[in-house]
Every structure is written in structure tokens, then in C-alpha cells.
Amino acid sequence: LVKLVESGGGSAQAGGSLTLSCVGSGYYHSSQCIGWFRQVPGKEREAVAGIYTGGGDMKYYADSVKGRFTITSDDAKNTVLLRMNNLSVEDTAMYYCAATERFAYWTCNDALQRGDVDYWGQGSQVTVSS
């Protein structure tokens, strides 16, 4: 049974930084397509960053976070980090880690953008104040 456990998040001032962590377990394969999504009540869920673990040079960033957010993975620890710099009030949302093992690295990007994933973390609230 695949399980994703998130940690990090919390509150920050505008211009500040936070890091989210997603630790996976129970994977069936050595590579996963993993993304970070965020959702604000009343708005559509947005894929903000993604990475393909276990090989393949694939990273995805939404235009809204490019240059500010960085996604990395530690494959040995099944951990994916999302470093969020220069936060703005508009980044306030519930952030979710999600994963799928159904896609190769060259299709991971498209899968994340349409939300085609199978496993979800519990969510971490990020609140940015001005």
C-alpha cells in the first residue's frame, strides 16, 4: 500500500521561505511521477511542481512559481522536497503531495498537469501573510 506523508508548511511572512517534505513508502516500482498540488477553497486545484524520481531529467513548474519554488528528490530516502522562496500571499493554500507509477518520465509532466495521479498525501497548510 503506497503511503505519502507530508511535513513542513506552516506560516510565513511575504518574501519568506518554507519547505515541504513528502516521504513515500510502499511503492511498487523504483521510479515515480511525483507532484505538489495546491488548492484554495473555491478555486481549482493547481499542479505547482513535479519531478520524476529514479532517473530521467524531468521537472515541472507552474508559471506562477517558476524561479521561486524548487523541487528536489532524495531517491534513497523516497523523499521529495519543495523549497518555496519569496513567498507571496497568493501562495496561501493547502498543499498536497501526490504520486503515480503509471507514467514514464517523458509523460509525467502531462500527467501532473491534468491531475492524473493515484496517491495523495494528507495535505499541509501554507499561510503567507503580508
C-alpha positions as CSV (number, residue, x, y, z in Angstrom):
1,L,0.0,0.0,0.0
2,V,1.5,3.3,-1.1
3,K,1.5,6.0,1.5
4,L,2.6,9.6,1.3
5,V,3.4,11.5,4.4
6,E,3.9,15.3,4.3
7,S,5.6,17.6,6.7
8,G,6.6,21.2,6.7
9,G,4.4,24.1,5.7
10,G,3.0,26.5,8.3
11,S,3.1,30.2,8.3
12,A,5.5,32.7,6.8
13,Q,5.8,36.4,6.0
14,A,5.6,37.5,2.4
15,G,9.1,37.2,1.0
16,G,9.9,34.4,3.3
17,S,10.6,30.7,2.7
18,L,9.2,27.4,3.6
19,T,10.0,23.8,2.7
20,L,7.5,21.0,2.3
21,S,8.6,17.3,2.5
22,C,6.9,14.3,1.1
23,V,8.1,10.8,2.2
24,G,6.7,7.9,0.3
25,S,6.5,4.2,1.2
26,G,5.1,1.0,-0.2
27,Y,6.0,1.9,-3.8
28,Y,5.8,-1.0,-6.3
29,H,8.4,0.4,-8.7
30,S,11.7,2.1,-8.5
31,S,10.5,5.3,-10.2
32,Q,7.5,7.6,-9.5
33,C,6.0,10.7,-11.0
34,I,5.5,12.9,-8.0
35,G,3.9,16.3,-7.9
36,W,3.0,19.1,-5.5
37,F,-0.5,20.5,-5.9
38,R,-2.2,23.3,-4.1
39,Q,-5.8,24.2,-3.6
40,V,-7.6,27.2,-2.3
41,P,-11.3,26.9,-1.3
42,G,-13.4,27.9,-4.3
43,K,-10.6,27.5,-6.8
44,E,-9.4,24.7,-9.0
45,R,-6.6,22.5,-7.8
46,E,-3.3,23.6,-9.3
47,A,-0.2,21.5,-10.0
48,V,2.7,23.7,-9.0
49,A,5.7,21.4,-9.3
50,G,6.6,17.9,-10.3
51,I,9.5,15.5,-10.6
52,Y,10.3,12.1,-11.9
53,T,12.3,10.1,-9.4
54,G,14.7,7.2,-10.1
55,G,16.2,8.6,-13.2
56,G,15.1,10.8,-16.1
57,D,15.6,14.5,-16.1
58,M,12.1,15.8,-15.6
59,K,10.9,18.7,-13.5
60,Y,7.8,20.7,-13.9
61,Y,7.0,24.1,-12.5
62,A,3.8,26.1,-13.0
63,D,4.4,29.6,-14.3
64,S,3.1,31.0,-11.1
65,V,6.0,29.5,-9.1
66,K,8.9,29.4,-11.6
67,G,12.0,30.9,-10.2
68,R,10.7,30.8,-6.7
69,F,10.0,27.1,-6.0
70,T,12.4,24.3,-6.3
71,I,11.6,20.6,-6.3
72,T,14.2,18.0,-5.5
73,S,14.2,14.3,-4.7
74,D,16.3,12.0,-2.5
75,D,15.6,8.7,-4.1
76,A,17.4,6.7,-1.4
77,K,15.0,8.1,1.2
78,N,11.9,8.2,-1.1
79,T,11.7,11.9,-0.2
80,V,10.6,14.8,-2.4
81,L,11.1,18.3,-1.1
82,L,9.5,21.5,-2.3
83,R,11.5,24.6,-1.3
84,M,9.4,27.7,-1.6
85,N,11.2,31.0,-1.7
86,N,10.0,34.6,-2.0
87,L,6.5,33.6,-0.9
88,S,3.6,35.8,-1.6
89,V,0.1,36.0,-0.1
90,E,-1.1,34.3,-3.3
91,D,0.8,31.2,-2.3
92,T,-1.5,30.6,0.6
93,A,-3.2,27.3,0.1
94,M,-3.4,23.7,1.2
95,Y,-0.5,21.8,-0.5
96,Y,-0.7,18.2,-1.4
97,C,1.9,15.7,-2.4
98,A,0.7,13.2,-5.0
99,A,2.3,10.3,-6.9
100,T,1.6,7.9,-9.7
101,E,3.7,4.9,-11.0
102,R,1.7,4.6,-14.3
103,F,3.8,7.0,-16.4
104,A,7.3,7.2,-17.7
105,Y,9.4,10.3,-17.2
106,W,8.5,11.7,-20.7
107,T,4.8,11.6,-19.9
108,C,5.0,12.6,-16.2
109,N,4.8,16.3,-16.9
110,D,1.5,16.0,-18.8
111,A,0.0,13.6,-16.2
112,L,0.7,16.0,-13.4
113,Q,-0.8,18.9,-15.3
114,R,-4.1,17.1,-15.8
115,G,-4.0,15.7,-12.2
116,D,-3.7,12.1,-13.3
117,V,-2.2,10.7,-10.1
118,D,-3.1,7.8,-7.8
119,Y,-1.8,8.5,-4.3
120,W,-2.2,11.6,-2.2
121,G,-0.7,12.9,1.0
122,Q,-2.8,14.3,3.8
123,G,-2.2,17.9,2.9
124,S,-0.2,20.7,4.5
125,Q,-1.5,24.2,5.0
126,V,0.8,27.1,3.9
127,T,-0.3,30.5,5.0
128,V,1.6,33.6,3.9
129,S,0.9,37.0,5.5
130,S,1.8,40.4,4.2
